[in-house]
């Protein structure tokens, strides 16, 4: 949006208060060439004695565009028509866009024509921020449906993995493993290695972290960290299934459950 001349009516814009007058507040709108004016009646609900009680120069605000008069070179804004949810959501989008601008510069440099790259990403994702998030988690796989040159995709993945903080979720489950065989301890160890994916055809995704730890015979804890609950739950259940398959092949048993059984201690 940077460099656009005029916003649209009803649009929510982010700006910086750069001048306060008795009749209102001037806002330097991010991404637009012209300032906007918040009349004193649009600063806050109710009677306003002093505008400076509500805003200060240098403050970042979210305003709603009321009217755009290009001939008069004027944009009328409102602060009071923006609720808290809208304010937070708009500020977050603005912050995300600032991050994306930085990431694109890191990936391609200042002089690279990024328009084609951005268009390719936006054909597959709702936002450039979402594209970078997915690239950080899933690597090149996340960009398979994007019409990008390999070197451009690699630059995005590398930059994403070095700079994007991806939220992860953690899930935990338990498996009771028993073996009546003389070599039961070794059989249980083999089942635990299977749960962790060792020596198995199952490839644990790169973005998933899985660990198995001892709780108290016969109970073992499986912990999974993944980008979302669906992936985490799937890997948790798969790990328990691998342990069950391995121990049953050695005439043992395994039972998976989500809650720890205190009476097994």
ZIFENWO-V323932 format. One record per backbone hydrogen bond with DSSP energy under -1.0 kcal/mol. NH is the residue of the N-H (numbers start at 1). CO is the residue of the C=O. Records with the same first field share a line. If there is no record, write none. Layout:
NH->CO  CO
This chain:
4->1  31
10->65
11->8
13->63
15->61
16->28
17->59
18->26
19->26
21->24
25->38
26->19
27->36
28->16
30->14
32->29
33->4
36->27
37->75
38->25
40->23
42->39
53->50
54->51
55->51
58->17
59->56
61->15
63->13
64->78
65->11
66->76
67->76
69->74
74->69
76->67
77->37
78->64
79->42
80->42
82->79
87->83
88->84
89->85
90->86
91->87
92->88
93->89
94->90
95->91
96->92
97->93
98->94
99->95
100->96
101->97
102->98
103->99
104->100
105->101
106->102
107->103
108->104
109->105
118->114
119->115
120->116
121->117
122->118
123->119
125->121
131->127
132->128
133->129
134->130
135->131
136->132
137->133
138->134
139->135
141->138
142->139
143->140
144->141
146->143
148->146
153->149
154->150
155->151
156->152
157->153
158->154
159->155
160->156
161->157
162->158
163->159
164->160
169->226
171->224
173->222
174->257
175->220
176->255
177->218
178->253
184->181
187->183
188->184
189->185
190->186
191->187
192->188
193->189
194->190
195->191
196->192
197->194
198->193
200->197
208->205
209->225
211->223
213->221
215->219
216->219
219->216
220->175
221->213
222->173
223->211
224->171
225->209
226->169
232->228
233->229
234->230
235->231
236->232
237->233
238->234
239->235
240->236
241->237
242->238
243->239
244->240
245->241
246->242
247->243
248->244
249->245
251->248
252->247
253->178
255->176
257->174
264->261
265->262
